[in-house]
Structure formats: C-alpha cells, structure tokens
Amino acid sequence: MPTFDDDDRPKKKVVHEIGQDLTLLSIDELTARIELLRAEISRLEADIARKRASRETADQLFGRPR
C-alpha cells in the first residue's frame, strides 16, 4: 500500500465565513485569513474606484449633475 506525504495532498483553499467560530484556528490560520480579507478589501476598493470613474465619465458625457 503506498504511503502519502502531507505535502503531496492537495492544499485546502482558505475560505473565511463572516461570523465563523475562530476558537479552533491557529495564529497562522488567523493571519492567513487576515491576508485573504485584506486582499479582498483591496479588490473591492479597486472595483469601486473603477465604477466611480466610469460613472463620472458617463455623467460628463451625458451632462448629468451629481
């Protein structure tokens, strides 16, 4: 029967659910989740900026006051 190293197994994708119980997570797992959430916040902020720029361009083109 073949033996498997932990390194050969597929890594589980880190997912964070808002309000999830954190008691069983290690410091490293919590740190990884913080990094994940910060990256998601940056992605959301970039999309907001893109949409604001698009709206401002449309407002200027169609002469709609803000």
C-alpha positions in Angstrom: 0.0 0.0 0.0 1.6 3.4 -1.0 2.3 5.9 1.7 1.4 9.6 1.1 3.2 12.6 2.5 1.2 15.5 3.7 3.0 17.7 1.1 1.6 15.5 -1.7 -2.0 16.1 -0.8 -3.9 19.0 -2.4 -3.9 22.1 -0.2 -7.3 23.1 1.0 -8.3 26.6 -0.2 -8.5 29.1 2.7 -12.1 30.3 3.0 -13.4 32.7 5.6 -17.0 33.0 6.6 -18.1 36.1 8.3 -19.1 35.3 11.9 -17.4 31.9 11.9 -16.1 30.5 15.2 -12.4 31.2 15.4 -11.6 29.2 18.5 -10.1 26.2 16.7 -7.9 28.2 14.3 -4.2 28.7 14.9 -2.4 32.0 14.8 -1.0 31.1 11.4 -4.5 30.3 10.1 -5.9 33.6 11.5 -3.0 35.5 9.9 -3.7 33.8 6.6 -7.4 34.8 6.8 -6.5 38.4 7.6 -4.3 38.5 4.5 -7.1 37.0 2.5 -9.6 39.5 3.7 -7.2 42.4 3.1 -6.7 41.3 -0.5 -10.4 41.1 -0.9 -10.9 44.6 0.5 -8.3 45.9 -1.9 -10.0 44.2 -4.8 -13.4 45.7 -3.7 -11.9 49.1 -3.4 -10.3 48.9 -6.8 -13.7 47.9 -8.3 -15.4 50.8 -6.6 -12.8 53.2 -8.0 -13.3 51.8 -11.5 -17.1 52.1 -11.3 -16.9 55.7 -9.9 -14.6 56.7 -12.8 -17.0 55.1 -15.3 -19.9 56.9 -13.8 -18.1 60.2 -13.8 -17.3 59.7 -17.4 -20.9 58.9 -18.2 -22.1 61.9 -16.2 -19.7 64.2 -18.1 -20.7 62.7 -21.5 -24.5 63.0 -20.8 -24.3 66.1 -18.7 -25.9 64.7 -15.6 -25.2 66.7 -12.5 -24.1 64.8 -9.4 
